[in-house]
């Protein structure tokens, strides 16, 4: 071994020893652990998302469905200083908090329909935004039946609200702000304030009826969230000319394979469910033609049925979707600045 090689080997070994000692200090000593904790906590706080955005900011707080793998359906839209949610399935509030979303600015939660994977995150979203300083009761807007859902949650959480107020005090948690308010919406404009217009439109998720999608228009930018639906004329009309269409998606190749596998092993209940779900979700192969007909600037998909949990599944989805389609994840963000045609996409 030459002298130069020995020097390089010695240097590598030395660097490895230094790295090992540093790792031991951080992970193996109390002082190192405390220092690492302080820096990590400071980093998390520094990454908090600004409460205002000059345009539309869309954050995917739940890209999944009832099938396991991701947080369930949730889309957060910020317009100026106002935050609105479309649906809140299980796990979505945790995604919002982990990514530092400005939950204290929450103005309302819009429900597309009343399936469990779109509503079971409501209590956590209400608590998190209450704690973060939401200045008014959380409004839940949705189709007929929303009053039953909200009334039920208010009753279930009545004791919890009392406990939290008793612990933290009424100056931090005003009791009246922990009680949610429901309002039934119909197709048409459901919110119009500070330059933002939110329009509900009917979709087809039979036998769940009524079911809606929502279009957001603000300072010349537009976003459409489909909710759960097959492709319909009302959806096409709402999406026409939009900057961003965020649509639910089903892979018939994957679902069909899962159905066949369940049938082969005698899992008749699972096979029946897999045979049912393609009838009320948009198939991936339908979304490219939809985007072309409506002239949307960008197509993105969420509420995956099933959620892709590996590279193979993601490639199967991509085979059926047009080039440029954004396959969202929990934490994907779109920024649509006012006075521009740009759409900036970031993934976690």
N, C-alpha and C positions, 0 to 999 in steps of 0.2 A: 504494500500500500504506500503510495507516494505521500510526500509531506503535505501537499495541497489537499489531497483527499482526507488525510487525517485531521487537518484543520477544519474542513467542512463538517466531517462527522462529529468532531468535538463541539463545533458550534451548534449543530442540530441537537445534540444531546443536552447541551447547556440550555438552549431555548426550551426544550421539552421539560427539563427540571424546573426552570423558572415558571413555566406555565402550570406545572403540577403543583408547585408551592403556592402560586397565586390562587389556583382552584381550591386547594386545601384551606387557604386563609379565608376565602369567601364562604365556602360551604362547611368548613370544619371548625370554625371559631365563632364564638358569639359576637365579637366585635365585627368580624367580616360579614356575618349574616345581617347584623343590624345596618351596616353601611350599605350592603346590597339592597336591603329592603327600602331604606330611605331613598336611594337613587331610583329604584323601580317605581316607587310610589310617586315621586316627583315627575317621572317620565309620563306616568299615566295621567296625572293631573294636567301636565303640559299639553297632552294630546286631546284635551276636551275640545269638541267641535264648537266653533263660534255660533252664537245664538241667532245671528242674522245672516242672510245671504241675498245678494242683489241679483235675483233671478230665481230659478227653481233648483232646489237640491233634493235629490231622491236617494233615499237610503233603504236598502233591502234588509229589513230586520227579521225576516223569516222567508226563506226560499223553498221550504219543504211542503209536505202534505201529510196526511195521516200515516203514510208509510215511513218507517224510521230512517234517520240519517241526518236531519237538519231541524232547525227551528221551524215551526209551522207558520202559515201565511201571515205576512205583515210587510207593509210598505210605508215608510215615513216620507212625507213631502214637506219641505220647508219653503215658504214663500215670504221673502222679507224677514220679519221677526215672528212669523206665525208657523207653528208646526202642526201638521195634521197627520193622522194615521189612517191607513186603509187596512182594516182587520187587525187582529192581534191573537195569533195562535200560541200554543204552548211554546215557551222558550224565547219568545220574541222580546219580552221586556229585558231579559238578561242580555240579549244581543245589543239592545239599545244602550244599556248601561256600560257594558264592556267596551263599547266604541265611543263613549263620551258624548252621546247625543243630548241636545239641550231639552230635556224632558220637561223642565219647568215652563217652557213656552208652548206646551201642548194646548191647542185650542179645541180640538174635537177628534173623536175616533169615528170613522165612517165604516160601517159594516156592509160588505157585499151581500152576505146571506148569513144564515144562522147555523151552519154546520159547526160542529165542535172545534175543528182545527182552525177556525177563524175567530173564535170567541173565548177560548179557555185561557188566553193570556190577559184578558181584560182586568181581572183583579190585581195582578202584578203591575200592569201598566198604570192603573189608577194609584196604587200605593207609591210607586217610584216617582211619578210626576208630582204627587202631593208632597212627598218629602223634599223634592227638588224645588218647591216653591211655586207650583202652579197657582195662579191668582184667582181662579174661579172653579166651580165644580166641573168635573169632567163630563163633557157632553158626549153621549153615544147616539149617533144618527144611523138609522138603518131601516130595513124593510119591516113590514107589519110583523109584530111579535117581539120587536126589540124591547118594548116596555116590560114584557114578561122576563126576558133575560136579565135586564138591568135591575128590575125589582127583586128578582131572585138573588142576584149577587149582593145587592145592598143589604138584604136580610141576612144572608150567610155571613157577611163580613161585619155585621153590626157590633158584635162583641169585640172583634179584632180592632175596629176603629176606636172603641172606648178604651181598650188597653193601651193603644199607642198614644192617644191623647193624654191619658193619665201619666204615661211614662215621660213623654217629651214636652208636654205642656201645650196649652192652647195658642201660645204666641208662635210656636213653631208649626204646629199642626192644628189649624183652625178646624173644628169638628165639621162644620158645614161643607168644607171643601173636600171632605172624604166621601161624601154621598154623591153618587153618579146620577145624572139626569138623562132621560131617554127622550128621543123625538123620532117619530116615524116619517120617512121621506118617500116621495114619489118621483118618477122620472121628471127631470127638469133641473133648474138651478136650485141648489140646496145651501150654498154658502156664497155670499157676495160681500166682501169687505176688504178695504185697503188695497184695492186693485186686483184682488184674487177672486176668480169665479170658479166654483166647483159645480159640475153638472153631473147628475146621476142619469144613467141610461139603463134600460132593461137588457138583461142577457138571458140566455137559455141554459139553465142548470136543472132541468126537470128531473125528478118531481119536486125539487125545491123551488118554490115560487112564493112571492117574487124574489128575484135575485138581480143585483145591479153591478155595473162597473162605474167608474168615476173618471171624469176628465177635469184636469186642472189647467187653467189658463191664467198666466201672470206675466205682465210686462213683455208681451209678445212671444212668450215661450209656452209650450203646451206638453202635457204628459197625460197619457191615458193608462189606467190600471184596469185590466179586464175583469178581475175576479175570476170565478170558476165558470166556464161557459164553453159551449161549442161555438163555432164561427156563425155569426148572425148578421142580418142587415143592420140592426140597430148598433151593433158593435162597429161595423164598418163605417157607418155614418159618423159615429163619435170619434173614431180614430183618424178620419180623413184629414190629411195635412198636418198631423201632430208631429212634434219633434221626436218624441219617445213613446213607443208602445210597449208596455210591460205586460206580457200575456202569460197565462198559465199554459202548461205544456204536458202532453202525455206521449210517451214512446210506446207505440203499438208493438214494436219489435220486442221490447223488453217485457212489457206486460203480457203479451201473448206467450212468450217463452216461460214466464213465471206461471201462467195458467196451465200450460202443458205439463210443466214439472209437477205442479200440485196435483193435477189429475193422475199423473203416472204413479204417484205414491199414495193415492187414495185420500188425499186431503180435500175432500169435496167442498167443505165450507170455504176454504181459501180459493179454490178454483172458481166457485160461484162469484165471489167478490171480484176476482180478476176479470171475469167475463162481464161483470156489470159496469165497472168504472169507465171503460172506453166510451160509453154512450153519453156521458155528460161532461167530457173535457175535450179541449181542442187537441187534435193529433199534431205531432211535430210537422208532418209533411204538409199540413194545411196552412202553416203560418207564413211561409215564404210567399205564396200567392196572395194571402191577405195583405201582407206588407206592401207588395207591389201594387195591388189595387187601390190601397188607401194612400199611397205616397208618403208613408211615415219616413222620417229621416233616420231613425234607428229602431230596430227591433231587439227587444231583450226578453228573456223568458225566466219565469220563476214558478213557484208552486209545482215543482217537478213531480210527475207521477210515473215512476218512482224517482226519488232524489238520486242523482249519480254519485256513487260512493267510491268510484275508482276511474282510472283512465279509460278503460274499455267502455264503460257505460257512457262516459262523456263523449267518446268518439261516436258511439251509436247515435246519440242525440244529434251530434254535428252533421252526420251523414244525411239526416232528414231536414235540416234547417239550412237556410241560405247563408252564404259567406257573409261575415260581418255581424251575425247574430251574437249578442252578448248572453252567455250562459252565466246567470248570476249565482252568487254564493251568499251566505249570511255575512253581511258587512259590505257588499258591493255598493258603491256610491256613484251617482251620476250628477254632474254639475252642468246646469244650463244657464250661463250668464245672460242677464238682460242685454238687449241691444246687440245680440250676436246670434249666429247659427251654430256655434260650437257646442259639442257635447263632450265633456271630459269624464272618462270612466276610470275608476280605481277599484281594485280588488284587495281584500285583506291579505 
